[in-house]
Structure formats: structure tokens, C-alpha cells
């Protein structure tokens, strides 16, 4: 049986990822214009991949 999952609070401030958000937003715009897009998001555990995607979705 799996143990419980711990919820941690996330800082409301999102900094240092303007370049990455620009890349995601540009890809979204190109996709919206009919140009197929594929992106791969990678990185070590805990570097903020999920938070980056959450911020992108919130602004999309």
C-alpha cells in the first residue's frame, strides 16, 4: 500500500523563468497558427518543471 502524499505550500512568487515562458508562449502561438509543435521539458527533480507548466497554463 502506498503511503500518504505530503502537500507543501508553494511560493506565490514565480521568478527566473521568463525565457522558458517565452519559449512556451511562442510555441503556443505557432501551434495556434497551424504550425505543428512538440516540446520536451526536462530537468532534475525539484527544479520547477511542474511549476513552470502550471504558470504557463495559468497565462495561456
C-alpha positions, 0 to 999 in steps of 0.5 A: 500500500502506498503511503500518504502524499505530503502537500507543501505550500508553494511560493506565490512568487514565480521568478527566473523563468521568463525565457522558458515562458517565452519559449512556451508562449511562442510555441503556443502561438505557432501551434495556434497558427497551424504550425505543428509543435512538440516540446520536451521539458526536462530537468532534475527533480525539484527544479520547477518543471511542474511549476513552470507548466502550471504558470504557463497554463495559468497565462495561456 
